[in-house]
């Protein structure tokens, strides 16, 4: 987590993101990240490609309107 916090503070700035604990499931920790703009979210995803997005879209019951 320390490298992510450091990157976020340096590249995005504390006023442009929010990070909240998301608990754990199946032996994996979760966090929730909120960004003010999609560009910042994309830059974060590129900087940390090993992270998985847990947005629920891969669940069998997911339906996109």
C-alpha positions in Angstrom: 0.0 0.0 0.0 2.8 2.4 0.7 3.9 2.6 -2.9 0.3 3.3 -4.0 -0.1 6.0 -1.4 3.1 7.7 -2.4 2.3 7.5 -6.1 -1.2 9.0 -5.5 0.1 11.9 -3.4 2.9 12.7 -5.9 1.1 12.2 -9.2 -2.6 12.9 -8.4 -2.5 15.1 -5.3 -4.5 14.5 -2.0 -7.3 16.8 -3.1 -8.0 14.8 -6.3 -8.6 11.3 -4.9 -10.2 9.5 -2.0 -9.2 6.1 -0.7 -11.4 4.0 1.6 -11.0 0.5 3.0 -13.1 -2.1 1.4 -12.6 -5.0 3.7 -11.5 -8.4 2.6 -13.0 -11.3 0.7 -11.5 -14.7 -0.2 -8.2 -13.9 1.4 -7.7 -10.7 -0.6 -7.8 -7.1 0.8 -9.9 -4.5 -1.0 -9.8 -0.8 -1.2 -12.1 1.7 -2.9 -10.5 4.5 -4.8 -12.4 7.5 -6.1 -10.9 10.0 -8.6 -12.0 13.4 -9.7 -11.3 12.7 -13.3 -11.1 9.6 -15.5 -7.6 10.6 -16.7 -6.3 10.2 -13.1 -8.0 6.8 -12.7 -6.5 5.6 -16.0 -3.0 6.8 -15.0 -3.3 4.9 -11.7 -4.4 1.7 -13.5 -1.4 2.0 -15.8 1.0 2.6 -12.9 -0.3 -0.5 -11.0 -1.3 -3.0 -13.7 -1.3 -6.0 -11.3 -4.4 -4.7 -9.4 -7.8 -6.0 -10.3 -10.9 -3.9 -10.7 -13.7 -5.2 -8.5 -16.5 -3.3 -10.0 -18.9 -6.2 -10.2 -19.2 -6.3 -13.9 -17.8 -9.8 -14.1 -20.5 -11.2 -11.9 -23.1 -13.5 -13.5 -26.0 -11.2 -12.5 -24.5 -8.0 -13.9 -26.6 -6.2 -16.4 -25.7 -3.0 -18.2 -28.6 -0.8 -19.1 
